[in-house]
């Protein structure tokens, strides 16, 4: 908090989460498995990354972008629902809305990747430890941080819906591999 000059922010530890997440206006939530698995330097790198998201209001801008690109499609669907016989103009507007939405997902994902890279860069600058953040990301990728439990049918349904949304609507976190490669580049720059 001192690194980012934040006076007060809530940081909660959740027992079943396997990552760290920023919730706008509510603070940061980090998973208990991360706290147990990562070293103090790695944990500091992850928290500095999340503080950067919080300070830059990245989550709010991501939601705004998603709504911006989805609005034409939502509007076209509402017009289709209101009209008894869809006209060519309504169908054309629906097609344009779909194109804007699909293209918007790609633009949004690219912007999210830039937010992640910026947060990584700021975390490295604040902590002055590239290796800690890089090794934390590698641990998140390679090791299962949450034990597999008995399958709950409701949980399976929600996870399936989430995976479908992730695939079709672009609700995914950027590839950690790209971020790790960028940190390799940052490490070389910091050495010069």
Buried (B, 14 or more C-beta within 10 A) or exposed (E): EEBEEEEEBEEEBBEEBBBBBBEEEEBBBBBBBBBEBBEEBBBBBBBBBBBBBBBBEBBEBBEEBBEEBBBBBEEBEEBBEEEEEBEEEBEEBBEEBBEBBBEBBEBBBEBBBEBBBBBBBBBBBBBEBBEBBBBBBBBBEEEEBBEEEEEEEEEEEEEEEEEEEEEEBBBEEBEBEEBBEBBEEBEEEEEE
